[in-house]
Amino acid sequence: MVLGVCNYKMVDNNKMYFTEEHILLRKMVRDFSEKELKPIAQEIDKHSKFPHDSIKKISDLGLMGIPWDEKYNGSGMDYLSLVIAIEEMGKVCVSTAVTVMAHTSLGSSPFAYFGTSEQKQKYLTNLSSGQMIGAFGLTEPNAGSDAGSTQTTAILKDGKYIVNGQKAFCTNAGVAGVIIFTSKIIHDDNEIGIGALFVDAGTEGLKIGEPENKMGWKGSDTRSVYFDNMEIPESNILGSPDKGFKHFLQTLTGGRITISALALGICQAAYNIALKYSHEREAFGKKINKFQSVSFKLADMATQIEAAKHLVYYAAWRKDINKNFIKEAAMAKLFSSELAMKITTDAIQLLGGYGYIREYDVERFFRDAKILEIGEGTSEVQRIIIAREILKNLN
């Protein structure tokens, strides 16, 4: 099996992770991405256009609920399968891949992991089929990396939660049928913790802000969400109210694997463009990949991508076999996100002036890459997590 695009492809040496089902899935998603997503990727980016038609086609392929149980309209596959799909879509159109990623790992997983059978039947079935898009609101204007400083409040009164507050940078918020969000839970004037609640689109007191004008992820829907004395039933809580903080940290840990997969897709896309260009461009009478400065850069890119693959696939594998994957997810996220910035930067440098031109795509991948070092926990947060995990068992 090979990875990549055009005629310059990277041989995949990671078959140890994949079953035949994984290989077939990769081929299907890659073929779909090349045929359906690639021709419109530049238009989506240029016009900040949400990919409604693409999401419908992705839903028809059964890719909106890859890791969820078939009885809830999921595909019944594993998390590594989701990683493969995000990676392949990310090679072509990051905005589309982000939409699927956020919908699945953040907007649907809390229902799958912590929802009651009734909540799963009502919401997960529609989320898995793509009839409904999910969103997850965590970040606030004054609570980003310090998620424990959440200011949104949900006060229980007469069987309902009265919610006030704001969420920022909420992916899919403007197109979501349901939004999961974190909030301080207050019962009888006592704060019992930070919980995860959810609200249906169109609920009175819920206001969705205007789309953010972003540097990258231009086709992804990103907005602020406001709660103004919003009333939701007491049953609109996921899991135990006093374990909500632990639950959404678990959600974020899984999300770090999928955002790593997105970074991996960006890395490979930029590398393949640079590799192809180096074989076509001539200077001083020979192809530029014959110059050591260029060939060494390509060698470093290829080596680093292989390392990133192992980190990402290994984290997903540990999750699938129910092993602790906190450290592995943080490592995969840290390494792959920072690598995406490095490789897209190097690809632009290798293409020279053409790397700065929209038609060559690497500038788009460069813009799409930067947020990977921030979202789902900044690079600084990942280092804190890794350090904590490697040091906690020392005497």
N, C-alpha and C positions, 0 to 999 in steps of 0.2 A: 504494500500500500504506500502511496505517496501523498504528501501534503503540498499545498501551494497552488499557484495559479500560473497561467500562460505555459510556456514551454520550459520554464526554469523552476524545477520543483525540488522541494526538500524531501529526502527519503525519511520516512518515519521509522525510527528505531525503537519505538515504545510499544510494540505489539504485545509485550508482556502484560499490559493493562487491559487489552481489548479482547472481547469475544467476537465471534462472527457477526453477532447482532450489532455490536458497536461499529464494526467496519461498514456494514450495510447502511446504518444510520448516517455515518459520516458521508458516504457517497451520495445518499439521498439529499441531505441538507446542502452539501457542496454544490450538487447539480442544480438544486432549486435556487440557491443563492446566486450562482453565476447567471442563470437564465432569468430570474425574476427580480432580484435585488440590485445586481450590478448595473443594469442599464438605467436605473432611476436614482442611484445613490447620490450622484452629483446634484441632481435637481432637488432632492429632499434636503440636502445640505444648503444649497443656494437659497432656497425659498423658505427654510425653516418649516418644512411641510411634514406633518405627522403622517406616517405610512399606513393609513387606514386599509388600503387595498392589500398591501403586503401582509398585514396582520390577519386579515380575513383568510388569505391563502395559507398562511402558517397555521391558523386554526383548523382549516380543512385538512391539513396534513397531520393533525394530532400533536402538534409541537408546543401547545400552550400549557400542557399538563404532563410533561414527559415523566417526572418521577412520582406522580400520584397514582393512587389505587384505581384500577379499572372500574370498580363499582362507583367511583365518583367521576367517571368520564376521563380519567387519566390514562396514560399509555402503559403504566405499570412497569416502567423501566427504572434504572438506577440514576444516581446523581452524576455519575461519570457520563451517562448519556446526555444529560442536560449540559454538561461542560462541553461535550463534543459539538452539540448544536449551537451553543453560544459562540464557541470558537470559530466555527465555519461561517456563521452569519457575520461575525465581527471582522472577518477578512475582507468583507465586501461593503457592508453598510452598518456602521457602528450604531447609528440611531435606531435602526430596526432591532439589532441585537440587544441594545439597552432596554428597549421596550419589553421584549420577551424576558430578559433577565430579571428586571425589576418586578414584573408581573408574577413570575414564577417563584423566585427565591425570597422575595420580600412580601409581595401582595397576596400570595396564595399559601406559602408554607406555614404561616401561623395557624391557618384553618386546618391544614393537614396534620400538624404536629400537636396542636393544643385545642382544637375545636371539638365540640360535642358532636354526636352523630347527627343531631338536627342541624347544627351550623354547617357541617360538612355537606349534608344533603342539599341545603338551601343555597350555599355559596360555592363550595368547592366544586360541585358538579358544573356550575356555570363558568367558574374560573378555568377549570381544566379544559373545557370545550372551547374556550375563547369567546363564548357568548357574552361574557363579562370580563373586563380588564380590572386588575387589582392594583392598588397603590399602598405604600407604607410611609407614614409620616413620623419621623423621629426628630430631625434637626429643628431647632428653634433659633430665633435671632440671637438669643443669649445662651444657647445650649447646643453646642456642636459636638466636639470631642468629649466634653463633659456632659454626657447624656443624663447623668444623675441630677443635674441642675434643671431638669424639665420644669417649666412654669405652668404649663397647661394643667387645669384642674378638672376633675370629674367628681361632683358632689352627689352622693346618693340621697334622693329625697322621694318618698312615696313611690318606690319601685322604679324610679327612673334616675339616670345620671344627667345632671345639669353640667354641661361642658363649656368652658371658656378658655381661650388661648389661641395660639398660632403655631403653625408648622411652616418651615421654609424648605425650599429646594425639594419638593415632593415630586418624584418622578411618576408620571402617568396620572397625576391628580385630575387634569382636565378631561380625561377620557375614561376615568375609572367608574365602575358601577358600585364599587365599595372601597372605602379607604380605611385601612388599619392605622391606628395612631397610638402613641404612648401618652400617658397622662398620670398625674398624681391622683390617687384614688382616696377619697375622703368619705368615711362612714361615721356618722354621729360626731362630727367635728374632729375626728381623729384621722390623721393621715396614715394609711396602712401600707403604703408603698407606691411604686410606679407600675401601673398595669397597662396591658394592651387591650384597647377597645376597638370597635369598628362602627362605621356609619355608612348608611346607604346614600348614594348620590341623590341630591334633590331634597334632603332632609332640611326642614326649617331650622335656621340658625347656622347652617353650614354655608360658607362662602368660599368660592374658588377664585383665586387671584388671576391676573393676566399672565400669559406665558412669559417666562424670563428670556431675555435676549442674551444668549450664551455665546461663548467663544467656540465651543464644540458641542457635540451631541445635538446639532441644530434641529433635527427632526424629532427628537425626543421631547415629550411634553413635560415641562418642569414648571411648577408654580408654587406659590404660597397658599396655605389653607387656613381659614379663619373659623373659629368656633365662637359664636355669640349667643350665650344662653341656649345652646343647642341641647335638646332633650332626646335621649336615646333610651331604650329599655334596659333594665338592669341585666338582662340576658345578653346584651351586646358586649360581652367581655370574653376574652379568650384565655382559658385556663384560670387558675386561682388568682384572685386579686392581689394577694400578698407575694406571688411568685412572678409577677409580670416582668420585673426587671431582668430576672434570670431568663425568662422566656424570650424576650426580645434580643438579649445578648446572644442566645443560641441561634436566633434567626439571622443576626448579623454575621455570626461565624460562618454559617452556610453561605451567606451572600458573598463573603470574601472569596470563596472558591469560584463562584460564577463570574465575579468581576475580574478575577485572575484569568479565567478563560477568555474573557473579552480582551484583556491585555495581550494574551497570547495570540489571538487572532490579528490584532493590530500589528504586533511585532512581525508576524509572518507576512502580512500584506506589504508592509513597508520594505521588508527584506527582499521579497520577490520582485518588487518594482525596481529596487536598486540593483539587484543581480541582473535582471533583464537589461536594464539601461547600460550597465557596465560592459555587457557583451555587444551592445549595438554601437556605443559611442567610441569614436576613435580620436586620439590626440597624438601628435608627433609620429604619425604613421603606424600606430598600433592600437588595438582595443585597450580601453583604460583599465580593464581588469588584469592586464599584464603588468601594470605598475604595482610595485610592492605596497605602496601606501594604500592603494585601493584594495588589492587582494587581501591584505592583512585586516582591513576594516571588515570585509565580507566574512573572513574567517572568524573574527570575533563575534560578529552578528550570529552566524550559524551556531557557534559553540554556545553562546548565551541563550539562544532560543531552545536548544536541546536541554540545557539545564532547567529552563523555565518549564518546559513540558513535564519533566519528571516531578518537579515541585507541585505543579497544578494537578496532574493526574494522580500523584501519590496522595495528596490531600483528599481528593474526591474518593479514592479507593478506601482510605481509612474511614471516611464518613459512611461509605456503603457497607462496610463490615462492622459498623458500630464501635469503632475504636475512637479514643479521644483524638480529636483533630484540631484542637484550638491552636497549638503551636504551628502545625503544618499549614493550616489555612492562613495564618498570619505571615508565615514565611513565603508562601506562594503569592499572596497579595503584595507584599512588600517588594519582592524580587521582580515579579512580572510587571507591576505597574511602573516601577522605576526603569525597568528595561524598555518598556514601551516608549517612554520619553527619550531614552538614549538612542534606540534604534531609529525612531522617526527623525530625530535630529541628525543622526549620521546619514540617513537616507537622503535627506534634503541636501546635506553637504556634498554627498557623492553626485547627486544630480546637478549640482551647481544652480545656476539661475532657473533651470527648468523645475527644480524642486520647490521653488517659490511660486510656481504657476499652478492655478487650480486644476487645469486639465490633467496634470500628472498625479493627482490624488494624494501624494505623500504629505502635502501641506494640510490636507483634510485629516489624515490620520494623525498628524502631529497635533492639531487642535483637539481632536477627539481623545488623545492620549493623556493630556495634562490632568484632567479631572480624576483619572484613575488613581493618582497619588493622594487624592483628597477624600473622595467618596468611600463609603463603607469602612471608614476609619482611616485617618491620615497615615502617612509613612511613619510619622513620629509615634502614633498610637500603636502601630504594628510592632515597632521596636520595643515599646514598653511591654506589650503582650509576650513577645518572644523572650525578652529578658526575664520576665516574671516566670515563665514556664520552665526555662532552663536552670533557673536559680532556686526554684521553690523546694527542691528536694535535697539541697545542700545543707549540711549541718552548720 
